[in-house]
Amino acid sequence: MAPSSSGLWAGLKRLVSGPDYPPVMVRLPWRRLDVLAPGLAGLALIGVTIATAQFLADSRGLPTLSSVLIATMSVLPVLFLLPRPLWAWRIMFLGALFGTFNQGDDVWPWSPVQVMVILLVLLVVGARVDRPVLVWMALFTLIPVWLFVGPDNVGGITVLFVVVAAVAEVIGRIARSRSSLSEQLAEQSEVSELEKARRTVLEERTRIAREMHDVVAHHMSMIAVQAETAPYRLPDLPESARAEFTSMATAARQALTDMRRLLGVLRSEDSERLIAPQPGLDDIPELVGAARRAGVNATLDVAEGEPPSEPVGLAAYRIVQEALANASRHAPGSAVRVEIRPWTTDLSLRVHNGPPSAPPESTQGEGHGIAGMRERVTLLGGEFTSGPTADGGFVVAVRFPHAPPGAGGDA
């Protein structure tokens, strides 16, 4: 497809004074040769320049200074071929205009070295530039031919230059196609690696879900069934014990519901499963009520304020849930107070329990509960503190920003 008029104008501006094309770095297969190559190439060009100057002085009778200047301008474009292709052509073009002093009746008005450099620059630079630039470059390169080549040879040399430009266009198109194909292959390889990593993560999540289902969910189901059937298997139970078993069965069923939701997320390949409705700040009163029904002396104090985001609400719910469980486990019989203060820009949460009135179930330290709460808070950019109080109790204090860094919260 021929370039448009606007494209041709942009090509002319770039050829004359526009930005150059990126340099090309060439790495030779042998390291020692790669180090020595610039020096050897420099010596070779100096030798060619001296030989060209001597040829011009002998064949055209030019003064020494003029011969050296023309020879230098003839060879200099080679130094710019890879790092500055447009500058290589500009210098070559000036050399072609001013390198014909005292020309004789030869077919070529330039020295043999200059002819080879002109063809080399036209071929190499033409393969790198865009098509509008190549059109102008070929046209300008023909001007010295039409000015200085005799009428008997101008047609043949013109055809030669046009063929070289066409070959450069074909080479450039092939090189760009190969480069594009290499980029596509690299992108496809990266996508394949990402897909492989994603499949590995999904397989690990599925394995974890299977283990949780086989171990935790099974035992929770047995607890729920035993708690539900206890009033029927033990008809002489007092009413308070029946209510206790009913509360245990309800808590076990709720835990199973949460477990099934989590297992669904772990097993799902669809990210939409991750946005299923999750408990939040509005569900904390029911959570505290369930704890009271289970025998925890818990109270809730929630102030009116700006509602937080869903990730913050979910994290607050989970932290209250874990803190209540820790209080019932490590400080049985103690009073637990949950305070929630939704301020304008952040959410403050505090769970405090007094000293235990009965021996705790475990004295093995904080385990994973405190660490898990701290991780939730850190991921949302909040502040977390916990520790014993002066009255022998324990406190968990959290501050969440309303707008957590990044999206999401975990189930």
Disulfide bonds with the S-S distance in Angstrom:
none
